[in-house]
Amino acid sequence: MTTQPLTGVTVLDFTQVFMGPSCTQLLGDYGAEVIKVERPRVGDLSRSSITDPAGLDNPIFLSINRNKRSLSIDTRAEEGKEVIRRLVGEADVVVSNFRAGVMERLGFGYEALREINPRIIWASGTGFGSKGPYSHKGGQDVIAQAYSGTMWRRESDDIPLSVYPTTLCDYTTGMHLMQGILLALLARDRTGEGQRVEVTMYDSMLHMQMQEAAMQLNRGFEINWAAMPLSGVFPTTDGAVCMVGAFKENPLRDISVALELDEDLSQRPEFATPERQKEHRHELRQIFLARFAGNPTEHWVKRLESVDILCAPVRTLAEALEDEQTLVNRMIVEFEHPTAGRVRTLDAPIRLSETPAAIRLAPPRLGEHNADVLHDHGFTDAETTALAISGVLS
């Protein structure tokens, strides 16, 4: 295979759960050597986040830890700390997503590691950052939704507040963490110096709302895209349709045609302008609900698409994974795992024509690569054996 973009880059990966591992898996997918530093006997918390027949090698862990080698080491022991310091001397990147201050308490803060290796890129993803009133709090997806204002916004005030059911904050922050690492690697090519990279779940969720925030900061009110009067989710006889009535001169006129109404609703005075449509959104929604309820999803998708109104059937994840578009885009990949057998999971979503992502290594068993990692980075067999006997490696 052609050399990948990150071939030759060594990453010491202290991350766990989802935010950090989603970042380091992508680094590995594009060629980086990722050494996953795990606690003896326990490992990454995602190894035990669900009850599964595969135990520590369950599908949750496998989904975000391919292309990594596991080093199971007691970093509380001085011998374990010394192993990490020696690895830092050859590494390019150190990544963590502990609470602020944890890496420093372990002795692996930026200033300490920079003394060992001035070229090191020290990347940290936390909940709120290292300073401020919330810096002591742990970072967690749902908590970030609540603090950032994201959870408050919904289609209408009469809908109960709820948790967004996909780990939106974790994934977004993980991608920002990866971007920061790549930017620091580019900068190091010019300066020869490493640097600190910090991202927070709080900042990532605020940044995701840049349009809404600009309206709030400059006009004193908040845009709510879910409350657009000509958009929404509408049950049908066999499912639901998502409709977005926008980006056209008079979308309500075309919606009226698609829904086979007896009149052009845009001609009614109460619906004649976007402002009036917003004021009378509830009435419009009742009309739409009644019409959509009378036919199957496919019928309405065809009708709406015939007049160029954006729409989609509301799918389950199982349906989306079986969709032809998913297959055409090659989003599902397979690999063999030594204990879990054949595993199906999602591919990297970034397509590079000449240096694509590749699965080089199955997700590691806990401590699977202890000896290999240390051997590859200059430790003798005697040193590795002594560390294993002492229990620092396990």
CORLINCOR-V697107 format. One record per residue. RES is the residue in one small letter. SS is DSSP state (~ for helix, > for strand, _ for the rest). PSI is psi in radians with two decimals (none if undefined). BURIAL is I if it has 9 or more other C-alpha atoms within 8 Angstrom, else O. Layout:
RES/SS/PSI/BURIAL
RES/SS/PSI/BURIAL
//
This chain:
m/_/2.57/O
t/_/2.49/O
t/_/2.33/O
q/_/2.86/I
p/_/-0.57/O
l/_/0.24/I
t/_/2.30/I
g/_/-0.17/O
v/_/2.21/I
t/>/2.24/I
v/>/2.17/I
l/>/2.01/I
d/>/1.83/I
f/_/0.15/I
t/_/2.83/I
q/_/2.99/I
v/_/-1.91/I
f/_/-0.82/I
m/~/-0.95/I
g/~/-0.86/I
p/~/-0.54/I
s/~/-0.59/I
c/~/-0.90/I
t/~/-0.46/I
q/~/-0.74/I
l/~/-0.67/I
l/~/-0.74/I
g/~/-0.67/I
d/~/-0.52/I
y/_/0.43/I
g/_/-0.23/I
a/_/2.57/I
e/>/1.98/I
v/>/2.03/I
i/>/1.91/I
k/>/1.93/I
v/>/2.05/I
e/>/2.70/I
r/_/2.42/I
p/_/2.45/I
r/_/-0.37/O
v/_/-0.91/O
g/_/-2.87/I
d/_/2.38/I
l/~/-0.47/I
s/~/-0.23/I
r/~/-0.41/I
s/_/0.32/I
s/_/-0.33/O
i/_/2.77/O
t/_/2.11/O
d/_/2.56/O
p/_/-0.50/O
a/_/-0.07/O
g/~/-2.15/I
l/~/-0.26/I
d/~/0.77/I
n/_/2.88/I
p/~/-0.56/O
i/~/-0.87/I
f/~/-0.78/I
l/~/-0.48/I
s/~/-0.34/I
i/_/0.37/I
n/_/0.41/I
r/_/2.92/I
n/_/0.64/I
k/>/2.70/I
r/>/2.36/I
s/>/2.21/I
l/>/1.83/I
s/>/1.89/I
i/>/2.48/I
d/_/1.75/I
t/_/-0.04/I
r/_/-0.46/O
a/_/2.52/O
e/~/-0.64/O
e/~/-0.65/I
g/~/-0.70/I
k/~/-0.69/I
e/~/-0.64/O
v/~/-0.82/O
i/~/-0.76/I
r/~/-0.68/I
r/~/-0.69/O
l/~/-0.65/I
v/~/-0.58/I
g/_/-0.45/O
e/_/-0.12/I
a/_/2.84/I
d/_/-0.60/I
v/>/2.43/I
v/>/2.21/I
v/>/2.38/I
s/>/2.77/I
n/_/0.70/I
f/_/3.02/I
r/_/2.69/I
a/_/2.31/I
g/_/-0.29/O
v/~/-0.81/O
m/~/-0.65/I
e/~/-0.73/I
r/~/-0.50/O
l/~/-0.25/I
g/_/0.23/O
f/_/0.51/I
g/_/2.96/I
y/~/-0.84/I
e/~/-0.67/O
a/~/-0.75/I
l/~/-0.52/I
r/~/-0.52/I
e/~/-0.57/O
i/~/-0.74/I
n/_/1.73/I
p/_/-0.29/I
r/_/0.01/I
i/_/2.42/I
i/>/2.03/I
w/>/1.88/I
a/>/2.28/I
s/>/2.30/I
g/>/2.12/I
t/>/3.10/I
g/_/-0.82/I
f/_/-0.12/I
g/_/3.11/I
s/_/-0.10/O
k/_/2.88/O
g/_/2.99/O
p/_/-0.35/O
y/_/0.13/O
s/_/-0.42/I
h/_/-0.20/O
k/_/2.59/O
g/_/2.56/O
g/_/2.24/I
q/_/2.50/I
d/~/-0.94/I
v/~/-0.66/I
i/~/-0.70/O
a/~/-0.65/I
q/~/-0.77/I
a/~/-0.84/I
y/~/-0.57/O
s/_/-0.10/I
g/_/-0.15/I
t/_/-0.72/I
m/_/-0.49/I
w/_/-0.55/O
r/_/2.16/O
r/_/3.11/I
e/_/-0.72/O
s/_/2.77/O
d/_/-0.34/O
d/_/-0.07/O
i/_/2.24/O
p/_/2.55/O
l/_/2.49/O
s/_/2.94/O
v/_/2.34/O
y/_/2.18/I
p/_/-0.06/O
t/_/2.58/O
t/_/1.21/I
l/~/-0.78/O
c/~/-0.79/I
d/~/-0.84/I
y/~/-0.79/I
t/~/-0.79/I
t/~/-0.66/I
g/~/-0.70/I
m/~/-0.63/I
h/~/-0.64/I
l/~/-0.74/I
m/~/-0.77/I
q/~/-0.74/O
g/~/-0.70/I
i/~/-0.79/I
l/~/-0.71/O
l/~/-0.70/O
a/~/-0.63/I
l/~/-0.71/I
l/~/-0.77/O
a/~/-0.66/I
r/~/-0.55/I
d/~/-0.51/O
r/~/-0.66/O
t/~/-0.38/O
g/_/-0.01/O
e/_/2.50/I
g/_/-3.08/I
q/_/3.00/I
r/>/2.36/I
v/>/2.16/I
e/>/2.29/I
v/>/2.69/I
t/>/2.64/I
m/~/-0.68/I
y/~/-0.88/I
d/~/-0.71/I
s/~/-0.71/I
m/~/-0.63/I
l/~/-0.77/I
h/~/-0.60/O
m/~/-0.44/O
q/_/0.58/I
m/~/-0.63/O
q/~/-0.82/O
e/~/-0.71/I
a/~/-0.69/I
a/~/-0.71/I
m/~/-0.72/I
q/~/-0.78/I
l/~/-0.58/O
n/~/-0.38/O
r/~/-0.14/O
g/_/0.19/O
f/_/2.87/O
e/_/2.24/O
i/_/2.40/O
n/_/1.76/I
w/~/-0.47/O
a/~/-0.30/O
a/~/0.25/I
m/_/2.31/I
p/_/-0.45/I
l/_/0.31/I
s/>/2.80/I
g/>/-3.09/I
v/>/2.27/O
f/>/2.13/I
p/>/2.52/I
t/_/-3.02/I
t/_/-0.35/I
d/_/0.30/O
g/_/-2.24/I
a/>/2.70/I
v/>/2.38/I
c/>/2.21/I
m/>/2.41/I
v/>/1.81/I
g/_/1.45/I
a/_/3.04/I
f/_/0.46/O
k/_/2.80/O
e/_/-0.76/O
n/_/1.31/O
p/~/-0.52/I
l/~/-0.59/I
r/~/-0.78/I
d/~/-0.61/I
i/~/-0.70/I
s/~/-0.70/I
v/~/-0.82/I
a/~/-0.64/I
l/_/0.08/I
e/_/0.75/O
l/_/2.76/O
d/_/-0.14/O
e/_/2.83/O
d/_/1.87/I
l/~/-0.43/I
s/~/-0.20/I
q/~/-0.24/O
r/_/2.42/O
p/~/-0.65/O
e/~/-0.22/O
f/~/0.27/I
a/_/-0.43/I
t/_/2.80/O
p/~/-0.64/O
e/~/-0.75/O
r/~/-0.64/I
q/~/-0.68/I
k/~/-0.71/I
e/~/-0.59/O
h/_/0.55/I
r/~/-0.71/I
h/~/-0.73/O
e/~/-0.74/O
l/~/-0.77/I
r/~/-0.67/I
q/~/-0.66/O
i/~/-0.82/O
f/~/-0.79/I
l/~/-0.75/I
a/~/-0.68/O
r/~/-0.84/I
f/~/-0.53/I
a/_/-0.18/I
g/_/-0.13/O
n/_/2.89/I
p/_/2.86/I
t/~/-0.84/I
e/~/-0.67/O
h/~/-0.84/O
w/~/-0.60/I
v/~/-0.77/I
k/~/-0.73/O
r/~/-0.81/I
l/~/-0.72/I
e/~/-0.48/I
s/~/-0.38/O
v/_/0.30/I
d/_/0.73/O
i/_/2.24/I
l/>/2.30/I
c/>/2.90/I
a/>/2.59/O
p/>/2.53/I
v/_/1.94/O
r/_/2.69/O
t/_/2.86/O
l/~/-0.69/O
a/~/-0.73/O
e/~/-0.72/O
a/~/-0.68/I
l/~/-0.44/O
e/~/-0.06/O
d/_/2.52/O
e/~/-0.63/O
q/~/-0.66/O
t/~/-0.71/I
l/~/-0.75/I
v/~/-0.67/O
n/_/-0.04/O
r/_/0.78/O
m/_/-0.23/I
i/>/2.22/I
v/>/2.83/I
e/>/2.60/O
f/>/2.84/I
e/>/2.32/I
h/>/2.45/I
p/_/-0.47/O
t/_/-0.55/O
a/_/-0.20/I
g/>/-2.53/O
r/>/2.20/O
v/>/2.31/I
r/>/2.35/O
t/>/-3.07/O
l/>/2.52/O
d/_/2.93/O
a/_/2.44/I
p/_/-0.02/O
i/_/2.08/O
r/_/2.04/O
l/_/2.23/O
s/_/-0.60/O
e/_/-0.46/O
t/_/1.19/I
p/_/2.92/I
a/_/2.69/I
a/_/2.56/O
i/_/1.84/I
r/_/-0.53/O
l/_/2.37/I
a/_/2.72/I
p/_/2.43/I
p/_/2.60/I
r/_/2.68/O
l/_/2.11/I
g/_/0.21/I
e/_/-0.56/I
h/_/0.38/I
n/~/-0.99/I
a/~/-0.73/O
d/~/-0.78/O
v/~/-0.84/I
l/~/-0.69/I
h/~/-0.78/I
d/~/-0.34/O
h/_/0.53/O
g/_/0.06/O
f/_/2.46/I
t/_/2.86/O
d/~/-0.66/O
a/~/-0.72/O
e/~/-0.76/O
t/~/-0.74/I
t/~/-0.75/O
a/~/-0.70/O
l/~/-0.66/I
a/~/-0.76/I
i/~/-0.65/O
s/~/-0.23/O
g/_/-0.01/O
v/_/-0.69/I
l/>/2.39/I
s/_/none/I
//
